[in-house]
Structures are given as C-alpha cells and as structure tokens.
Amino acid sequence: MSRVIAIANQKGGVSKTTTTVNLGIGLARKGKKVLVIDADPQSSLTESLGFHQTDQLEVTLSSIMEKIMEDRKVGQTEGILHHAEGIDLLPCNIELSGMEVSIINAMSRETIMKRYIDQMREYYDYILIDCMPSLGMLTINAFAASDSVLIPVQAAYLPVRGLEQLIMTISRVKKHINPSIRFEGILISMVDSRTVYAREIIELVKENYGESLRIFDTMIPFSVRAAETSAAGVSIYNLYPEHKVTKAYEDLTEEVITSAYCDSKGGDGNE
C-alpha cells in the first residue's frame, strides 16, 4: 500500500529538502518505488537532485495542478524526471509561486494536489512531498493529499518555537479536510551534540511533545557534507557512504519503514 508523507516546517533552513532527498533515496535503496514532489517554488529539491535549469522545464507541479483544475487528464509519466539513484521526481520552478493565487477561486481548492497524487499511488510505494516554508494553500494541499507529516526541526530555539503553529495547522486539516492524516514524527536535525545548548533544545522538544507525538530516535548531526551533496545533485549515500550523517539517514529510513509496518498491523505509528 502506497504511503504519502509530507515533509514540512514553516521555518526554512531545517534540512527539509535534504531529508526529502536522503529519505527518498534511502527508501529506494531498500527496494521501494519512490516519487518525490517538489512543492516549494524555490525549487530546492529539484536542484538538489541535479536539475538546475528549472526555468526550462516544460512540465512541473504547477502545470500539472493547472491541468487538474481544468479537469484535463494527466498521464502517469507526465513531467516525471528520473534520478540515477533510483527515485522519480516531479519538479517545480518559480511558476509555482503564482499557484497560491490561482487556486483561491478553484473548486475544491484544498484537494487539487490530492487528485493528482491519488492517481499516482498505484505506481509507488512512497510519495514524499517537500513542502514550502509556509502554511499557505500549497502546504494545505500537501497535507490534504498525505497520510502523514514528517516535521524536521533544527536543534535551535526559534525553529522549535514555531512547532506549535505547524501542529495546530495539521490538526485543523485533520478535522476539516483529511481525517486520516497523522503525525509521522518530529525529526531533530542539524544537531551539534558537543554543545550544551543543543542538548537543552532536544530536551525541550521531548518535554513539550514527547508524550503526544512521536519523536524519531534518529537525530541528524550537523555537517557541511549534507550541503555539498545538494550542490553535487546526489545523495549523501553517493558522496559520503561512510559518514555519520549517512548512517543517520539510514537509521531514519528504517524507522519510517517500521512505522509503515506498524500502521499495517493496526498501530498508530506514534508510539
């Protein structure tokens, strides 16, 4: 059964795109069929996978959503780009920034992305959506289409403060639009375990959210290596196979797969 996971945080710079890339490719390395969707007009996911000329892309998430709004058929492979490490990508470019305005008056505006993703579920084991750093209509569309939300949060005070608003938004989507959505978990990222400050932030997250939400055992260490992989258009597995960040993303991948297994057995995946 296909799983759709939105990777979201309205704060930028929390390793959201890096997590989408390395979790997606980590799942592919486990034999899963994976589609990643770039839902951020900054095109960070698209460029991180090596597709740098985004303004030259003829088919993107934006054009797909336009076709959905016009009730036109979208082909299974339409706009899909294949990455050498075994995942598929639906890219985006700056045109997506205008979609927030375009969909305001659209019929069932919150579920435009869902209508596309629902028809893609049969072809993939996992669909990961890299959301934009805001809680606007595009992010609401991603939540409406998803089974769960994975929340990367930097081990720092301001990003942690923003968690409450994000959690409230997801809860409202669950109440009014997508009753089956759940919290995949909080992923603490960019952790410098040598500092007392980082350890205090981790404890703060656990104290405030540990009883109600799943917090992944895996934490992603801070490293400039992750940024280098984005510039190279490949995953951390490709460039630094023995690095501590690589091991962390391997562990995260296992946790996500285990979560899906728990769901299939009737668990809530948050325990």
Secondary structure, DSSP 4 states (H G I P E B T S, - for coil): --EEEEE--SSSSSSHHHHHHHHHHHHHHTT--EEEEEE-TT-HHHHHTT---GGG-SS-HHHHHHHHHTT----TTTT-EE-TTS-EEE---GGGGGHHHHTTTSTTGGGHHHHHHHHHGGG-SEEEEEE-SS-SHHHHHHHHH-SEEEEEEESSHHHHHTHHHHHHHHHHHHHHT-TT-EEEEEEEESB-TTSHHHHHHHHHHHHHHTTTS-B-S--PBP-THHHHHHHHTS-HHHH-TTSHHHHHHHHHHHHHHHHHHHHHTT--S--
